[in-house]
């Protein structure tokens, strides 16, 4: 069969017209960012002792300037907030103090007492502060509490034209919340040594966010367009200091741990009893300069990391699960914000894990921070030990980010995996790459040019990955254009390239096949004219993922069209349709080896999908997704259900179920796939939590139970008890069982 070739004229013209129109629009609509001149808070040193207790004291905060007006940010970005908030700040030699008095009607919705729960925090009444101590709009910090005192602290990083929040960053700080009739009070004490900054810099970026769940509004101190997130670094005000900023406290923190574990693999006939281990290690955080931090870990333990979420995979490619280990997540943006979805040179789950099996890490060091006002660097080196047939390895990652032309940046990265076995001194994989990201002055337009190259002992040619792409994110018009080219020998063993490798069922080998992708997308949003409308907006969307082989022949074409409705009561509804065409490179057994593989021919099919989500403020919330359509030479019916029952703020019981009924042509298979997850979370207080997860996956034939008890007995010091058990779904025979006790202490 003749392969279909890339229709250059049609697709490229479409993408280029969008880019041209948006560049023109950008030229006539440049806006000066003046929030840091309009919104200024002159902070004064503390005049008396501040007690962080949430108790209203008539004299404690009277000497400091009050911010008493916040703006609506979402779902509308005009007018002052209808509910008043009073905010004050001061400082001592060791702490930045924050006070907020949040007036309301006595209706407060709190989803959870769980600490660092990003989703629950933003779906609860909360007060949050954003800090950019280096005043460069490239990275910063977020500290927040909900109306019942559950804390969240996050690192903020700038990627493209958007700020990304990572709640896995942890640090030691203090807060208290007290509820009263008609208002609630927040008091915070943020240690200066928890932050990285130049003490001679007299201006910090700062913003304040309040979430009002009763009316479903986000309020912010600075006024900026609703198409940007409420914690956007690009739109902070100014915290102005009258003197050099104190740098109180020690320049280091030590976090030792000890772990007792008992693990048994019941599938190993030679293992007749559980293996018990007593282990210990230490993490250290050292401030080398005011803005450069060194993290050191010796014999790290990840037993307290969250459990991986089970998935159903009916694609031709491997699934890459997200990182959940804290050592790799803290300050990870300086290393991970490279590449695209098609190719990432660095992906941390490639370190210390091999096909899901844990490979012990002996030590790790990570240096991150600013070496100049606009120059941010990262360096990481780790060594893993021998585990079975897996030889000891050394991993090095180095990155630099140079801010240019305002918010734009030039970045470079080097990634190296080197086997330490003397018998194979040339067993290595290296990647080098550079990227230029342009961001317009008003933050709406971004473009990125990427070039990466890989090196192995085989000295392959065709070993590059390069791309060009961008986004325009306006109030009503939003669009993007991307071209990604991945050559067949771009090998990233410490990264991920999901589509590069395919299993050839005829030869039994995994083969690499280069490809390129064109991905234009477009959205137009309609906002209601009546202020009392129940709609926030409705929008039309279209996006196109078109993959072609290196010779220009079709690999996979996916055209989509959707219409969304988003309501002020937090519910939403979406209808979308898909038209897809696939030219299989090799026969594929989508439903397993029990059936004949589908032949490598051309397939065209369509799908309709409906999605509805309930009001998240209710005690019972959830959603449903249902889709039906073609699936290669057959059909696929899919239903995803999820629900959550909230027992006030102390408990949540959530349920997730995914059902797939796939019917291929006769002889190629018919199968029902079930994925079930039950989560029960209990917050005995905002310092003591119990998490339970039960998962059933018929595709991987696994039934698992995970329980984690956490007691934060002191700030950033924890006691964990973790239980994990896995069974087969055929007779529920036990596969493995583990119990771990972990104690950490923050010095």
Buried (B, 14 or more C-beta within 10 A) or exposed (E): EEEBEBBEEEBBEBBEEBBEEBBEBBEEEEEEBEBBEEBEBEBBEBEEEBEBEBEBEEEBBEEBEBBEEBBBBBBBBEEEBEBBBBBBBBBBEBBBBBBBBBEBEEEBBBBBBBBBBBEBBBBBBBBBBBBBBBBBBBBBBBBBBBBBBBBBBBBBBBBBBBBBBBBBBBBBBBBBBBBEEEBBBBBBBBBBBBBBBBBEBBBBBBBBBBBBBBBBBBBBBBBBBBBBBBBBBBBBBBBBBEEEBBBEBEEBBBBBBBBBBBBBBBEEEEEEEBEEEEBEBBBBBBBEEBBBBBBBBBBBBBBBBEBBBBEBEBEBEEEEEEBBBBBBBBBBBBBBBBBBEBBBBBBBBBBBBBEEEEBBBBBBBBBBBBEEEBEBBBBBBBBBBEBEEBBBBBBBBBBBBBBEEBBBBBBBBBBBBBBBEEEEEEBBBBBBBBBBBBBBBBBBBBBBBBBBBBBBEEEBEEBBBBBBBBBBBBBEBBBBBBBBBBBBBBBBBBBBBBBBBBBBBEEEEEEBBBBBBBBBBBBBBEBBEEEEEEBBBBBEBBBBBBBBBBEEBBBBBBBBBBEBBBBBEBBBBBBBBBBBBBBBBBBBBBBEEEBBBBEBEEBEBEBEBEBBBBBBBBEEBBBBBBBBBBBBBBBBBBBBBBBBBBEEBBBBBBBBBBBBBBBBEEEBBBBEBBBBBBBBBBBEEBBBBBBBBBBBBBBBEBBBBBBBBBBBEEBBBBBBBBBBBBBBBEEEEBBBBBBBBBBBBBE
